[in-house]
C-alpha cells in the first residue's frame, strides 16, 4: 500500500495531567498557630481566657478555609466518587420503584451490548421530554453518554408506558462499577449502579480477509498491522463489517492498558472511508500506544462502542519478545 493513502492523518494529542493541590496545613498556617500559642502564654486571668478563645476561633476559621481551598468539600460532595461496593439496578423514591436498569446478557467491559430501562410511571410523566442516559465510572470518573437528548414520543411497543426502553450498543470501556444516570429535560430523574465484568485480556486472534492477515473480531472489527511498538507512531488499515445504519458517523478510537483505568485517546475521524471487496468499511489511520504491555483498543462509531481488539505493544528496544 502506498504512503499516499495515509497522508493528512492526524494523531490525537494525549493530554493527561494530574492536578497538584497545595498542602492544606502549610507553613504559613503553622506559623499562625505558633504565634497564637505564644500570645496565649503571655497573658493571664480573664484576658488570657478571652484571648485563648479568640485564638482558637481564628485557628478554626483558618483550618476550615484551608480545607475548602484544598477541595475537601468538593470531594466529600461528589456522588460519582462515593464508595460503591455493590450493584443497584432499581431506583426508588419513598419505597416506590421509578425504574429498573438491566443489561441484555452478561455485562462485560469493552463489549457492545444493550441495556433495558424499565420505567414504571405513567407515560404522561415522560411524553414530550428529552431523555439522556449517562454512565460514570466510579473509580476513574470517566463518563460516557449512552442516550443524548432523545425525545420521547411513544410508549414501548406492546406496553402502555416505557416498560422496555432499549439502549442499543451501550457497551462501556472499563470494568468495575458504573453509575447510570437518567435525565429528563436536563434534570436528574434517578440513577442505578451496574458492575461491568473484567473482559479477557488474551490477544485478539488473526484471520485472513482476502489477501491480508488481519487482527480482531471476524466480520466485526479488525486492523491490518505489522506489530505495535510502544511510543512509535505507525499506520494501520481498519476493516469494519455491519449494517449500514451501524456504520454511519464519526469514528473514534481509545485504549486502556491492562491493569489501568485511564482511557487514552488515540485518534478521531469525522467520517470513515468507503467499502472494499473485503469489508463494509475500509480506511487508514495513524496512532501510537504510549507504553509496552497489553492494550485493549476500543472503536466507537457515532459515539457508540462498536468493538474492541486486544494487542501487545512491545518495548522499542526488543520488538517481538
C-alpha positions in Angstrom: 0.0 0.0 0.0 1.4 3.4 -1.0 2.1 6.1 1.6 -0.2 8.5 -0.3 -3.2 6.7 1.3 -2.0 7.7 4.7 -1.3 11.4 4.2 -3.1 14.0 6.2 -4.0 11.7 9.1 -3.8 13.5 12.4 -2.5 11.9 15.6 -4.8 12.6 18.6 -3.0 14.5 21.3 -2.8 12.9 24.7 -3.0 15.4 27.4 -3.4 13.8 30.7 -2.1 15.7 33.7 -3.0 15.2 37.3 -3.5 18.5 39.2 -1.4 19.1 42.3 -3.1 20.6 45.4 -1.2 22.6 47.9 -0.9 21.1 51.4 -3.9 22.4 53.4 -1.8 22.9 56.6 1.1 24.7 55.0 4.0 26.6 56.7 2.0 29.9 56.8 -0.8 28.3 58.7 1.5 26.5 61.1 3.3 29.8 61.8 0.0 31.5 62.6 -0.9 28.7 65.0 2.5 29.0 66.7 2.1 32.8 67.1 -1.4 32.3 68.6 0.1 29.8 71.1 2.8 32.2 72.1 0.4 35.0 72.5 -1.8 32.9 74.8 1.1 32.2 77.1 1.9 35.9 77.5 -1.4 36.8 79.2 -3.2 35.6 82.3 -6.6 35.9 84.1 -9.6 37.0 82.2 -7.5 38.4 79.4 -5.9 35.1 78.9 -9.2 33.2 78.7 -10.7 35.8 76.3 -7.6 35.8 74.0 -7.4 32.0 74.2 -11.0 31.7 72.9 -10.3 34.2 70.2 -7.2 32.4 69.2 -8.9 29.1 68.9 -11.7 30.6 66.8 -9.1 32.1 64.5 -7.4 28.8 64.1 -10.6 27.0 63.4 -11.6 29.6 60.7 -8.1 29.2 59.1 -8.3 25.4 59.2 -11.8 25.4 57.6 -10.7 27.9 54.9 -7.7 25.7 54.1 -10.0 22.6 53.9 -12.3 24.4 51.4 -9.3 25.6 49.4 -7.9 22.1 49.2 -11.1 20.8 47.5 -12.2 18.8 50.6 -15.8 19.9 50.3 -15.9 19.0 46.6 -14.5 15.5 47.2 -16.9 14.9 50.1 -19.9 16.0 48.0 -19.1 14.2 44.8 -21.6 11.4 44.3 -19.6 9.8 41.4 -16.6 9.2 43.6 -18.5 7.9 46.6 -17.6 4.4 47.7 -19.8 1.9 45.9 -19.4 -1.7 46.8 -22.4 -3.4 45.1 -24.7 -3.0 42.1 -28.2 -1.4 42.5 -30.4 -1.9 39.4 -33.6 -0.4 40.9 -34.2 3.3 41.6 -36.8 4.0 44.3 -38.4 7.1 45.9 -40.2 6.6 49.2 -40.4 2.9 48.6 -41.9 3.3 45.1 -39.9 1.9 42.1 -39.4 4.6 39.5 -37.3 2.5 37.1 -35.0 -0.5 36.8 -32.0 -0.9 34.5 -30.5 -4.3 33.5 -28.2 -5.5 30.7 -29.2 -7.8 27.9 -26.9 -10.7 28.8 -23.5 -10.6 30.6 -22.4 -7.0 31.2 -18.7 -7.1 30.3 -16.3 -4.2 29.7 -15.3 -3.5 26.1 -18.2 -5.5 24.6 -21.1 -3.8 22.7 -24.4 -4.8 24.2 -27.8 -3.4 25.0 -29.3 -2.1 28.2 -33.0 -2.2 29.1 -34.5 0.7 31.1 -37.9 -0.3 32.5 -39.7 2.9 33.5 -42.7 2.4 35.9 -44.5 5.7 36.0 -47.4 6.5 33.6 -46.4 7.5 30.1 -47.6 11.1 30.7 -44.5 11.5 33.0 -42.2 11.1 30.1 -44.2 12.1 27.0 -42.6 15.0 25.0 -39.5 15.2 27.2 -35.9 14.7 26.2 -34.2 11.6 27.6 -30.5 11.5 28.4 -28.7 8.5 29.8 -25.1 8.9 31.1 -22.7 6.4 32.6 -20.0 7.4 35.1 -17.2 5.1 36.1 -17.0 5.4 39.9 -13.3 4.6 40.2 -11.9 6.8 37.5 -14.6 9.4 36.8 -14.7 8.5 33.1 -18.1 9.4 31.6 -19.9 8.0 28.6 -23.2 9.3 27.0 -25.4 6.4 26.1 -28.5 8.4 25.0 -28.2 12.0 24.1 -31.4 14.1 24.4 -33.8 11.7 22.7 -37.3 13.0 22.6 -39.9 10.6 23.9 -42.9 10.3 21.6 -44.5 6.9 22.2 -44.6 4.1 24.7 -42.6 0.9 24.3 -44.0 -1.5 21.7 -46.7 -3.6 23.3 -46.8 -1.5 26.6 -48.8 1.4 27.9 -45.6 3.2 29.1 -41.8 2.9 28.7 -41.7 -0.5 30.3 -39.0 -1.7 27.9 -36.8 1.2 26.6 -33.8 -0.3 24.8 -30.4 1.4 24.8 -28.6 -0.2 21.9 -24.8 -0.7 21.7 -24.4 0.6 25.3 -21.0 -1.1 25.9 -18.7 0.5 28.4 -14.9 0.5 28.2 -13.8 -0.2 31.8 -14.6 -3.0 34.3 -16.0 -2.1 37.7 -19.0 -0.1 38.9 -20.8 2.4 36.7 -23.3 4.9 37.9 -26.1 5.1 35.3 -27.7 8.5 35.5 -31.1 9.1 33.8 -32.1 12.7 33.0 -35.4 14.2 31.7 -35.1 17.6 30.1 -31.7 18.1 31.5 -32.6 17.4 35.2 -31.6 14.2 37.0 -34.5 11.8 37.3 -32.7 9.0 39.1 -29.8 6.6 38.9 -28.7 3.0 39.2 -25.4 1.1 39.6 -24.2 -1.6 37.3 -21.0 -3.7 37.6 -19.1 -4.4 34.3 -17.1 -7.6 34.4 -13.4 -7.8 33.6 -13.0 -8.9 30.0 -10.5 -11.4 28.7 -7.0 -10.0 28.0 -6.0 -12.7 25.6 -4.5 -11.1 22.4 -7.1 -11.0 19.7 -6.7 -13.6 17.0 -5.6 -13.1 13.4 -7.7 -14.2 10.5 -7.5 -14.0 6.7 -9.6 -11.4 4.8 -8.9 -11.5 1.1 -5.1 -11.3 0.6 -4.5 -9.9 4.1 -4.0 -11.4 7.5 -5.7 -9.1 10.0 -6.2 -9.0 13.8 -9.5 -8.5 15.6 -13.1 -9.7 15.6 -14.0 -11.6 12.4 -16.9 -9.9 10.5 -17.0 -7.1 13.0 -13.8 -5.1 13.6 -10.1 -5.7 12.6 -6.9 -3.9 11.9 -4.1 -4.7 9.4 -0.8 -4.2 11.3 2.8 -5.2 11.4 3.1 -5.2 15.1 2.8 -2.5 17.8 5.9 -0.8 19.2 5.4 1.3 22.3 6.0 5.0 21.8 6.2 4.7 18.0 3.5 6.0 15.7 2.5 3.7 12.8 0.0 3.4 10.1 -2.9 0.9 10.2 -5.7 -0.2 7.9 -9.1 -0.7 9.5 -11.9 -3.1 8.4 -15.4 -2.9 9.7 -18.5 -5.0 9.0 -22.1 -4.4 9.9 -25.5 -3.0 8.9 -25.3 0.3 7.1 -27.1 2.0 10.0 -24.3 1.0 12.3 -21.5 2.3 10.1 -22.5 5.9 9.6 -21.0 8.7 11.6 -17.7 9.6 13.2 -15.1 7.1 14.2 -13.2 7.4 17.5 -10.6 5.1 19.0 -9.3 5.0 22.6 -7.3 2.4 24.5 -6.8 1.2 28.1 -3.8 -0.7 29.3 -4.2 -3.9 31.3 -4.4 -3.2 35.0 -5.2 0.5 34.5 -8.3 2.7 34.4 -7.0 5.6 32.3 -8.6 5.8 28.9 -6.0 7.1 26.3 -7.4 8.8 23.2 -5.7 7.6 20.0 -7.4 9.4 17.2 -10.8 10.5 15.8 -12.2 10.9 12.3 -15.3 12.8 11.2 -16.3 10.0 8.9 -15.0 6.7 7.7 -13.9 5.6 4.2 -15.9 3.6 1.8 -16.2 -0.1 1.3 -13.9 -2.6 -0.3 -14.5 -6.1 -1.7 -13.3 -7.4 1.7 -15.1 -5.1 4.2 -18.1 -2.8 4.6 -15.7 0.0 5.7 -12.0 0.1 4.8 -9.8 3.1 5.7 -6.3 4.0 7.1 -5.2 5.7 10.3 -2.1 6.6 12.3 -1.7 6.2 16.1 0.7 5.3 18.9 0.4 3.2 22.1 2.5 5.0 24.7 3.8 2.1 26.8 4.7 -1.5 26.4 2.1 -4.1 27.6 -1.3 -5.4 26.7 -3.8 -2.8 25.4 -7.5 -3.0 24.6 -8.2 -0.8 21.6 -11.9 0.3 21.5 -13.6 1.7 18.5 -16.7 3.9 18.6 -19.0 4.7 15.7 -21.1 7.8 16.2 -20.3 7.7 19.9 -21.3 4.1 20.4 -18.9 1.3 21.3 -18.6 -0.8 18.1 -16.0 -3.4 19.2 -12.5 -3.9 20.8 -9.2 -5.5 19.9 -6.5 -6.7 22.4 -3.0 -6.2 21.2 0.5 -6.4 22.7 2.7 -3.3 22.5 6.4 -4.3 22.5 9.3 -2.4 24.1 11.1 -0.3 21.4 14.4 -1.9 22.2 13.2 -5.5 22.0 10.3 -5.9 19.5 8.8 -9.3 19.2 9.8 -10.5 22.6 
